[in-house]
Structures are given as structure tokens and as C-alpha cells.
Amino acid sequence: MENKWFMDMIFDEFRDGKINIDKTLKLFNKFEVSYDYVHVKKLFKKNDKQKSGLLTMEDFRAIYRTLLHRPEFSELFNSYSPNKKVLTAANLADFLKKEQFELGADERRAVSLINKYEPIDEARSKKEMTIEGFVRYMLSEECNIFKQEHKSIYQDMSHPMCDYFINSSHNTYLIQDQLIGPSHLWGYANSLKKGCRCVEIDCWDGPNEEPVVYHGHTLTSKITFQNVINVIHKHAFEASDYPIVLSLENHCSPPQQEKMAAHMLDILRDTLCTSTLDDTMPSALPSPEELKFKILIKNKKVGTLEDTLQRRGERCRGQTGETEDTSASEEEDDAKGHLLKRALPKKAPPKKDKDKGHKVKVAMLLSELVIFTASRKFVSFEDSREKQKFYQNNSIGEVKGQKLIKKKAPDFVSHTVRFITRIYPKGTRTDSSNYDPQEFWNVGCQMVALNFQTPGVQMDLLNGKFLDNGGCGFVLKPEFLRRRDTTYDPHQMAAKYSPITLTIKIISGYQLPPSNLSKSNKADPLVKVEIHGVPADIAKHQTSVIKNNALNPQWNETFTFNVHVPDLALVRFVVEDQMALTSNDFLGQFTLPVLSMNKGYRHVPLVSKLGVTLKPASLFVYIWYFPQ
């Protein structure tokens, strides 16, 4: 049955007796087999014993079986197939229940999979699955490690905005370093396409009364504020319907702030949030659901939200007003000033207006556009508890934030239950490197802003976290980070937060990408499994090294983790090529929330440093976890 189907599939291409590399690839496309050209080319050369550039039918069959009939798949198939030839619907249902943890799986579910993945008509008509169908099922999205239901928005989106982790970017306009790199509109388009919901705009007075965006007092290039808003408007809701926050680092004079406000009103129009939901004073932040397709402005505000609502009927478009004590850009101003002192060339333009304590007056027209995200300088948790209003938020630098976590974690948690808190990198990160976002998520910080242009483990964690909930950019915080009377402390695990025992078996790799440091596709791969979460959950295990095999290395190594707070934990799979004289070469990775993992036999799709899929490169693993 299987042999006849195979011969029928390849017959036309072998009319001349042999095939070249192009026809080999054409056949793999016909079989709907995902392949990496480098690996197929190597297998072609290996099986072309005559060095003629041509393969016989048997040569092609050998390559096909090497790629598809992997030993780990065959072993699984045979363990559930009594005759080692086919799985009946009952056999497949048994496999689904026992190995894939589909507790309700029955023969109807099995038949639906047979109809979907079995390529051989005769087997399909008998409601049976051959190894061909089994391989296609195991490589399908149904066996992806990431839960299918988490690829859609499944969380309750009706909580106040402060109850969510929000995908946030820092220095969004930069695409390289912070000193001489270009400012580029692509930074905004790219971050928004990736699901970012909070972008930063560094605004300065520009020529011809047009505000510009760049990293102030550095040699980075400038782009106009108007063009930035145009790009944001174009891409705002491509990845998500939920609200976007424009975090303004406002260094402009009142006249140019008015120009900023005019551009936002003119370009963003109905998407710009210019009042509360019903023009009355609320008592809490609205939800992402209520703010769908809305753009919010984060900036200093003149007076209170109540004042703004009272003025709404009277406001004149040309009116300007100024506050007495609105600092230019909160604590970030000092951080960036520190950056400039340490890193700028000696001939750089002299620093102006950057003295500590310099105030930027806020134009009333801009202030009136600040509704639910008014910036307020962070003084202390006590000060915020007594004086801060629900629609005001804080920006805290990473260093200060880390000190607060170390000394006052429970107070930090209590603060983020009430107020949106944005974390930004320290000013000395001139190379646009990133801090570890996990420790700030551990205390409930909503906007943990990273440099999207800088790949690495920190951006892997951010991308992995926000894969959840359909990639919409909002992930509901665990209940213990939302409750007003919470006693949660990330450093104290005496209380129970649904701990689990997690077992991960690294079985094999498949068509791993070639090493950047190798002239061929040879690699000596190893796998690292990392848990990122509260301090007690941080752990890492590493497999042995498989020499000279990037096509289908076999590890069969099992690791066990005790995860105290699974709601906050991420798991990161990293594949590296062991290098003799240098550090290991990164081949690929995949990061996802622990609770977004499917149990059972699963494949882990690998992505590059920049987050681009490396399909068909993957790991084959077995996942099992249970409550402690």
C-alpha cells in the first residue's frame, strides 16, 4: 500500500531513469515535505555515489526515508501499531490519550486526524494511519509545543489596563546604537508589527517649527514627529486591536508641543483617545476591551483629569497653558544625561537645557490629550499610595527598580496592583543592550520596555511572553499580582502559588541550521533548557554534545524542574554548536510561557536571533508536568 503510493508519486519524474537536484527538490515539494536546502544537498551528494549529479529511484527513496522516517517517529509508531504497518482508529485514540494527554480523545477524533494527515487513499478509506500519515501528524501544528488555544485571545480582556503586562518598546525610533545610529521610521513599523503596544517618542524642537524625533544631544539622525505619527497610524492595529500608548519623552517648547498635538489630532483622528469613555469622571482605568482601536498619549499633564473634563466644552484649539513643575522627562532625563557625559565624543555639541532640575512647560493643547496615562514622577511607594491618582503612571529606571525589588518587593507589588509602571534601561547602555525583564514582571510591572533592535536572551523572553493570548500585546497578570490585598513576594515562596514539577525530555533535533562558523553544514549540537521566573525558579540544564550531526542528532536526555510560580515562568530552549576554541555558536532558540506548553510528544520550532522562523529546524521533546 505504502510502496505503491510512493511509486505513483515519483513515477513521472523518473521517466528518464534518474533525477538531478532540482527534480529532487520538486519531488519533496510534491510530497509536501519541509526541507532545508543545505541538508538536502548534503544528502544528495552522499547518495550520488557515481558523482554524476543524478540519483536513481532507490537513491531518492533513501534520502526521503532519512528525512521523514526518523527513528524516533518509527519507534513511537511501532509501539502502538500491532502489525507495525498501520494504526487503527482505536490504536491512534489510545496514543492520543496516553501520550498526548488528550483525555477525551476517541475514535472520532482519531478518524478526523487520519482524514487530515494520511496521504494514502487506501489507508484513509479503511480509517487507518500509515507511518506517512503519522509523521505528517507529528510534524503538524497539532503537535507544536505551543498550545493552539493560546494562539488566540483567550484571556478576559475586561479588567482595568493596570491588570495586564503590556508589550513595550524603548527608544523605538533607533535601529542601532544610542550615540551615532540612525533614527528610522522602520523602528516604529517593526515594533508595531511584532505586537508592541507601547512605543517611545523622544521629541525635540526642530527647524521650521516642526518637532523632530531623535536621541537628544547625540549624533543619531533625526526624523520628523509628523512622519512618526503617520507611520504609527498606518501600522497601529495590524498585529492587535488593543490600545497603543505613545510614551512621549517631551523636550519641546510649548509652541512645538502645540504642533505635536495638532499633528496627532489631524492624523490619528478618531483613534486618538481624547476623553473618558462617556465624558464623565471614572474611578478606575478602562479595560483593553473598552479601548480597542484607541491610541493613548503618555505625557505630563496640566492639572487633573477632572479639570480636563470640565474644560472640554470650553476648550479653544489655540489655547496654551503652562504648569510650574513638570520636569522634562522624569528620571529618564537624568539617565540620558549620564549617558551623554560618559559616551559622547569630545567635539559633540555642548549640552543645553540638560541641567538637573530643568523644567519643560506643558502646552495645554497637548495636556488635554493626556487622559488615562498621565506621567507622574516617582518619589516613593508611600508617596504614590497617598497622592497618586489611578490614571497616573510612573517611569522607573532599571537600576532604581532593581534596588526597590531587592529592598521593598512587597511594596513594589502593591504599587503595580494600583498603577501602571514603566521600566526603562539605564542611560549607560550606549550599545542599546537590554536588562533582564523577568525580575520586573515578577513584581507586576506592566510596561517593561526593551530595545527591540537588540537581539538576545532579553528580547527572546519578551517575544516568548507575548506569544501568549494571541500575540495581542496584553497578557493578564496572575490573580496574586492583581488583588489589592495580595501578600505575594517573589523572594518568599512559603505561600503556595500552584507549584508544579516539570519534566522535559530532549529526544532529538531535526535539520538544525548550519553554524555560522562552519564552512559546511556540520555541527556538534547541544541543547540548553532554561527556566526564567521568580528567583527560586531560575534553573538551567544542558544536554551532552552530539558530534558532527545537524540533520537528526539524538539526545534522549531528561531534565526535571520544580517550578514554584508557573504563572510567571518562561522556558527557553537554546541550540548551540560546540566550538573547540571559541564560545559556542548560537543555532536557534524558542521561548514560551511554561503554562503555554502542551504535554506529550511535541516539536519545538526554532527561530533565529532576530526571531525569524528557521523552519524546518526543530527539536523533538516530551513534556510532562503535574501539581506538587
MARMIVO-256861 format. One record per residue (C-alpha): residue in three letters; x, y, z. Coordinates in steps of 0.05 Angstrom, whole numbers, padded with zeros to 5 digits, always signed. Each point is the difference from the previous one (the first is absolute). Layout:
# MARMIVO-256861
alaXYZ/...
This chain:
# MARMIVO-256861
met+00000+00000+00000/glu+00053+00050+00021/asn+00049-00023-00054/lys-00052+00007-00056/trp-00018+00070+00023/phe+00073+00020+00003/met+00014-00028-00070/asp-00061+00035-00029/met+00024+00066+00030/ile+00070-00003-00030/phe-00014-00036-00065/asp-00006+00060-00046/glu+00066+00031+00023/phe+00038-00065-00012/arg-00021-00010-00072/asp+00072+00011-00021/gly+00026-00048+00054/lys+00036+00051+00043/ile-00012+00069+00029/asn+00043+00061+00016/ile-00001+00044+00062/asp-00055+00045-00028/lys-00047-00058-00013/thr+00017-00027+00070/leu-00024+00065+00031/lys-00061+00000-00046/leu-00018-00069+00027/phe+00007+00022+00072/asn-00047+00057-00015/lys-00049-00050-00031/phe+00004-00042+00064/glu-00011+00065+00040/val+00064-00014+00037/ser+00032+00060+00034/tyr+00075+00000-00013/asp+00064+00041+00009/tyr+00037+00004-00066/val+00068-00007+00034/his-00020-00067+00031/val-00033-00027-00064/lys+00062+00020-00040/lys+00045-00038+00049/leu-00045-00062-00003/phe-00002+00005-00076/lys+00077+00000-00004/lys+00004-00057+00049/asn-00048-00044-00041/asp+00029+00021-00068/lys+00053-00054+00003/gln+00019+00008-00074/lys+00011+00075+00010/ser-00043+00010-00062/gly-00047+00052+00029/leu-00057-00050-00008/leu-00039-00047+00046/thr-00034-00066-00013/met-00069-00016+00028/glu+00031-00038+00058/asp+00048+00057+00014/phe-00059+00048+00006/arg-00039-00049+00044/ala+00061-00002+00047/ile+00000+00076+00006/tyr-00075+00002+00010/arg+00003-00052+00056/thr+00059+00035+00033/leu-00040+00065+00003/leu-00069-00027+00017/his+00005-00069+00031/arg+00038+00023+00060/pro+00017-00056+00050/glu-00035+00036+00058/phe-00065+00004-00041/ser+00005-00072-00023/glu+00011-00024+00071/leu-00061+00037+00025/phe-00042-00024-00058/asn+00020-00073+00009/ser-00015+00002+00075/tyr-00073+00014-00016/ser-00007-00039-00065/pro-00010-00075+00013/asn+00021-00019-00072/lys+00053+00056-00006/lys-00035+00022-00064/val-00061+00041+00018/leu-00035+00032+00060/thr-00074-00014+00004/ala-00045+00055+00025/ala-00001-00035+00068/asn+00076-00004+00001/leu+00006+00074-00016/ala-00051+00019+00052/asp+00039-00040+00051/phe+00064+00038-00020/leu-00036+00067+00006/lys-00026-00015+00070/lys+00063-00032+00029/glu+00055+00040-00033/gln-00030+00067-00022/phe-00044+00009+00062/glu-00063+00009-00041/leu-00044-00030+00054/gly-00064+00003-00041/ala+00030-00028-00063/asp-00043-00054-00032/glu-00003-00035-00067/arg-00038+00058-00031/arg+00058+00046+00017/ala+00049-00052-00027/val-00038-00006-00066/ser+00000+00076-00008/leu+00076-00001+00005/ile+00005-00058-00049/asn-00042+00038-00050/lys+00043+00062+00010/tyr+00070-00029-00001/glu+00000-00069-00034/pro+00023+00010-00072/ile-00015-00071-00025/asp-00072-00007-00025/glu-00005-00074+00014/ala+00020+00007+00073/arg-00045+00061+00009/ser-00060-00038-00027/lys+00013-00055+00051/lys+00005+00051+00056/glu+00073-00019+00011/met+00064+00041+00006/thr+00066-00021-00030/ile+00068+00025+00022/glu-00007+00053-00055/gly-00062+00029+00033/phe+00030-00008+00069/val+00062+00040-00019/arg-00043+00055-00030/tyr-00042+00003+00063/met+00061+00003+00045/leu+00029+00058-00041/ser-00066+00038-00003/glu-00022+00059+00042/glu-00043-00048+00041/cys+00066-00026+00030/asn+00032+00068+00009/ile+00025+00012+00071/phe-00040+00065+00003/lys-00073-00010+00018/gln-00047+00013-00059/glu-00050+00035+00045/his+00052+00050+00023/lys+00011+00022-00072/ser-00067+00036+00005/ile-00024+00052+00050/tyr-00027-00044+00056/gln+00010+00043+00062/asp-00052+00046+00032/met+00014+00069-00031/ser-00050+00038+00043/his+00047+00014+00059/pro+00029+00070+00011/met+00063+00012-00043/cys+00045-00003+00061/asp-00017-00074+00007/tyr+00039-00019-00062/phe+00072-00008-00021/ile+00007+00045-00061/asn+00050-00012-00057/ser+00044+00063+00003/ser+00058+00029-00039/his+00055+00049+00020/asn+00033+00050-00048/thr-00046-00028-00054/tyr+00028+00048-00052/leu+00070-00030+00004/ile+00021-00059-00043/gln+00073-00003+00023/asp+00038+00031+00059/gln-00019+00061+00041/leu+00057+00047-00019/ile+00011+00002-00075/gly-00052-00049-00027/pro-00056+00020-00046/ser-00069+00019+00023/his-00048-00034-00047/leu-00075-00006-00011/trp+00011-00075-00010/gly+00012-00005+00075/tyr-00073+00017+00012/ala-00028-00042-00057/asn+00041-00060+00022/ser-00018+00003+00074/leu-00075+00009-00015/lys+00000-00058-00048/lys+00030-00042+00056/gly-00058+00016+00046/cys+00032+00057+00040/arg-00053+00042+00036/cys+00043+00055+00031/val+00050+00038-00043/glu+00046+00056+00021/ile+00006+00066-00037/asp+00058+00047+00019/cys-00024+00069-00021/trp+00043+00062-00010/asp-00008+00068-00032/gly+00015-00004-00074/pro+00011+00050-00057/asn-00059+00035-00033/glu-00042-00009+00063/glu-00003-00075-00013/pro+00016-00045+00060/val+00051-00055-00013/val+00013-00068+00030/tyr+00070-00024+00018/his+00044-00017+00060/gly+00013+00070+00026/his+00071+00030-00001/thr+00028-00060-00036/leu+00022-00010-00072/thr-00060-00044-00016/ser-00039+00024-00061/lys-00067+00036+00005/ile-00069-00016-00027/thr-00061+00045+00003/phe-00053-00011+00053/gln-00053+00006-00054/asn+00030-00059-00039/val+00005-00041+00063/ile-00075+00010+00014/asn-00016-00017-00072/val+00037-00066+00005/ile-00032-00017+00067/his-00069+00015-00029/lys+00014-00045-00060/his+00024-00061+00041/ala-00035+00012+00066/phe-00049-00057-00002/glu+00031-00050-00048/ala+00021-00049+00054/ser-00052+00016+00053/asp-00066+00037+00010/tyr+00019+00020+00070/pro+00022+00070+00021/ile+00068+00031-00013/val+00035+00047+00047/leu+00046+00054-00029/ser+00051+00013+00054/leu+00024+00071-00014/glu+00069+00021+00024/asn-00019+00072-00008/his+00057+00052-00005/cys-00038+00049-00045/ser-00019+00072+00012/pro-00074+00015+00008/pro-00009+00024-00072/gln+00029-00064-00028/gln-00040-00041+00050/glu-00062+00032-00029/lys+00025-00022-00069/met+00008-00071+00027/ala-00071+00002+00026/ala-00026+00027-00066/his+00035-00055-00039/met-00029-00054+00046/leu-00070+00028-00005/asp+00005+00008-00075/ile+00032-00068-00016/leu-00028-00046+00054/arg-00070+00030+00000/asp-00051-00048+00030/thr+00053-00049+00024/leu+00029+00052+00047/cys-00027-00006+00071/thr-00022+00072+00016/ser-00049-00012+00057/thr-00026-00052+00048/leu-00048-00053-00025/asp-00063+00040+00013/asp+00030+00068+00015/thr-00011-00010+00075/met+00053-00010+00054/pro+00014-00075+00010/ser+00027-00031+00064/ala+00046-00051-00034/leu+00038-00011-00065/pro-00041-00027-00058/ser+00015-00069-00028/pro+00037-00018-00064/glu-00067-00024-00027/glu-00031+00069+00012/leu+00060+00034-00032/lys+00003-00042-00063/phe+00028+00038-00060/lys+00019+00059+00045/ile+00068+00036+00005/leu+00017+00029+00069/ile+00050+00056+00013/lys+00048-00008+00059/asn+00028+00067+00021/lys+00000+00050+00057/lys-00068+00031+00012/val-00023+00069+00022/gly-00045-00008+00059/thr-00046-00059+00008/leu-00044-00043-00044/glu-00060+00031+00033/asp+00025+00069-00023/thr+00006-00025-00071/leu-00070-00027-00001/gln-00027+00065+00027/arg+00037+00039-00054/arg-00021-00045-00057/gly-00059+00043-00020/glu+00039+00064+00006/arg+00067-00019-00028/cys+00025+00044-00055/arg+00047-00033-00051/gly+00051+00057+00005/gln+00002+00004+00076/thr+00066-00013+00035/gly+00013-00008+00074/glu+00061-00019+00039/thr+00014-00036+00064/glu+00052+00020+00050/asp+00037-00064+00014/thr-00004-00051-00055/ser+00069-00029-00010/ala+00021-00013-00071/ser+00000-00076+00001/glu-00003-00025+00071/glu+00060-00041+00023/glu+00017-00021-00071/asp+00027+00070-00012/asp+00054-00011+00052/ala+00017-00068-00027/lys+00009+00026-00071/gly+00041+00059+00026/his+00046-00051+00034/leu+00006-00037-00065/leu+00021+00063-00037/lys+00054+00018+00051/arg+00032-00069-00005/ala-00007-00017-00072/leu-00002+00060-00047/pro+00063+00020-00040/lys+00035+00061+00028/lys-00020+00043-00061/ala-00074-00014+00009/pro-00046+00060+00006/pro-00002+00029+00069/lys-00055-00025+00045/lys-00058+00049+00006/asp-00061+00001+00046/lys+00022-00066+00031/asp+00019+00026+00068/lys-00034-00038+00055/gly-00064+00035+00020/his-00013+00030-00069/lys-00075+00004-00012/val-00038-00006-00064/lys-00067+00036+00000/val-00058-00040-00028/ala-00045+00032-00052/met-00074-00004+00019/leu-00019-00028-00068/leu+00047-00059+00010/ser-00020-00008+00073/glu-00073-00007-00019/leu+00017-00062-00042/val+00028-00035+00061/ile-00058-00040+00029/phe+00015-00068+00032/thr+00076+00001-00003/ala+00025+00063+00035/ser+00074-00003+00020/arg+00016+00013+00073/lys+00070+00002+00029/phe+00012-00059+00046/val+00020+00022+00070/ser-00015-00060+00044/phe-00051-00054+00009/glu-00028+00037+00060/asp-00007+00064-00040/ser-00036-00036-00057/arg-00047-00035+00048/glu-00020+00066+00031/lys+00000+00048-00059/gln+00000-00037-00067/lys-00063-00004-00041/phe-00021-00064-00037/tyr+00011+00031-00069/gln+00072+00022+00018/asn+00059-00045-00015/asn+00074-00002+00017/ser+00064-00012-00039/ile+00055-00032+00041/gly+00071-00013-00024/glu+00026-00072+00002/val+00053+00014+00055/lys-00049+00035+00047/gly-00051-00054-00016/gln+00049-00056+00017/lys+00015+00034+00067/leu-00074+00006+00016/ile-00010-00074-00017/lys+00057-00019+00046/lys-00023+00042+00059/lys-00075+00009-00008/ala-00028-00054-00046/pro-00068-00007+00035/asp-00009+00076-00003/phe+00019-00001-00074/val-00053-00054-00012/ser-00052+00041+00037/his+00019+00061-00042/thr-00008-00036-00067/val-00067-00028+00022/arg-00025+00072+00000/phe+00042+00038-00051/ile+00030-00013-00069/thr+00075+00000+00008/arg+00050+00006-00057/ile+00071-00025+00006/tyr+00055+00027-00046/pro+00074-00018-00011/lys+00054+00039+00035/gly+00032+00056-00039/thr+00069-00032-00002/arg-00025-00054-00048/thr+00030+00037-00059/asp+00000-00065-00042/ser-00075-00005+00010/ser+00008-00064+00040/asn-00057-00024+00043/tyr-00012-00018+00073/asp-00035-00063+00023/pro-00075+00015-00005/gln-00020-00060+00042/glu+00016+00030+00068/phe-00047+00059-00015/trp-00056-00045-00024/asn+00009-00038+00066/val-00024+00062+00038/gly-00056+00016-00049/cys+00031+00057-00041/gln-00045+00009-00060/met+00045+00037-00050/val+00068-00032+00002/ala+00031+00037-00059/leu+00057-00032-00040/asn+00042+00021-00060/phe-00034-00040-00055/gln+00059+00011-00046/thr+00046-00041+00044/pro-00006-00076-00005/gly+00018-00046+00058/val-00029-00038+00058/gln-00038+00061+00027/met-00038+00010-00065/asp-00011-00075-00005/leu-00034+00004+00068/leu-00043+00058-00021/asn-00020-00033-00066/gly-00014-00065+00036/lys-00043+00033+00054/phe-00043+00037-00051/leu-00010-00061-00045/asp-00055-00013+00051/asn-00072+00024-00007/gly+00002+00001-00076/gly+00061+00046-00003/cys-00047+00060+00013/gly+00052+00036+00044/phe-00041-00006+00064/val+00008-00059+00048/leu-00043-00002+00062/lys+00041+00001+00064/pro-00009-00059+00048/glu-00054+00011+00053/phe+00052+00010+00055/leu+00028+00060-00038/arg-00069+00032-00008/arg-00031-00008+00068/arg+00002+00062+00045/asp+00012-00042+00062/thr+00055-00042-00030/thr+00056-00025+00044/tyr+00042-00027-00057/asp+00075+00010+00004/pro+00044-00028-00056/his+00055-00014+00050/gln-00043-00039+00048/met-00030-00066-00023/ala-00030-00021+00067/ala-00070+00011-00029/lys-00021-00046-00057/tyr-00011+00028-00069/ser-00021-00064-00036/pro+00070-00031-00004/ile+00013-00055-00051/thr+00052-00052-00014/leu+00021+00007-00073/thr+00035-00055-00039/ile+00031+00013-00068/lys+00031-00055-00042/ile+00044+00025-00057/ile-00007-00056-00050/ser+00029+00025-00066/gly+00014+00057-00047/tyr-00021+00007-00072/gln+00033+00036-00058/leu+00036+00048+00047/pro+00026+00063-00034/pro+00073-00001-00019/ser+00049+00035+00045/asn+00021+00070-00021/leu+00072-00021+00017/ser-00002-00063-00043/lys+00017-00004-00074/ser-00046-00060-00008/asn-00064-00019+00035/lys+00037-00040+00052/ala-00015+00016+00072/asp+00012-00029+00070/pro-00067+00019+00030/leu-00022+00004+00072/val-00064+00024+00032/lys-00009+00046+00060/val-00066+00003+00037/glu-00009+00062+00043/ile-00055+00019+00048/his-00010+00074+00011/gly-00046+00023+00057/val+00002+00019+00073/pro+00069-00009+00031/ala-00017-00069+00028/asp-00019-00025-00070/ile+00062+00023-00038/ala+00034-00063-00027/lys+00038-00027-00059/his+00018-00070-00026/gln+00042-00019-00060/thr+00003-00063-00042/ser+00063-00035-00022/val+00031+00018-00068/ile-00017-00042-00061/lys+00060+00001-00047/asn-00007+00017-00073/asn-00075-00006-00007/ala-00045+00059-00016/leu-00050-00041-00040/asn-00031-00044+00055/pro+00041-00001+00064/gln-00028-00046+00055/trp+00008+00019+00074/asn-00055-00035+00039/glu+00017+00039+00064/thr-00051+00017+00053/phe+00000+00061+00046/thr-00046+00015+00059/phe-00017+00069+00028/asn-00039+00021+00062/val-00037+00062-00021/his-00028+00039+00059/val-00037+00054-00038/pro-00018-00029-00068/asp-00046+00059-00017/leu+00063+00044-00008/ala+00049-00052-00026/leu+00028-00003-00071/val+00038-00058-00031/arg+00054+00013-00051/phe+00029-00054-00045/val+00067+00019-00030/val+00039-00041-00052/glu+00074+00014-00006/asp+00058-00027-00040/gln+00058-00018+00046/met+00063+00034-00025/ala+00069-00025+00022/leu+00037+00066+00004/thr-00055+00051+00008/ser-00066+00007+00036/asn-00058-00041-00026/asp-00034+00025-00062/phe-00074+00015+00005/leu-00042-00042-00048/gly-00072+00015+00022/gln-00047+00008+00058/phe-00073+00000+00021/thr-00030+00031+00062/leu-00071-00006+00027/pro-00039+00004+00065/val+00004-00065+00041/leu-00076-00003+00003/ser-00006+00008-00076/met+00036-00066-00010/asn-00038-00061-00026/lys+00014-00065+00035/gly+00023-00062-00036/tyr+00043-00009-00063/arg+00011+00068-00031/his+00044+00037-00049/val+00033+00065+00019/pro+00007+00046-00061/leu+00066+00038+00001/val+00007+00073-00016/ser+00062+00043-00015/lys+00031+00054+00044/leu-00047+00050-00034/gly-00061-00044+00014/val-00007-00024-00072/thr-00025-00071-00010/leu+00054-00051-00019/lys-00051-00051-00024/pro+00008-00060-00006/ala+00053+00004+00055/ser-00030-00026+00065/leu+00009-00041+00063/phe-00041-00062+00016/val-00017-00002+00074/tyr-00045-00033+00052/ile-00034+00046+00050/trp-00033-00020+00065/tyr-00021+00042+00060/phe-00045-00010+00060/pro-00019+00038+00063/gln+00046-00009+00060/
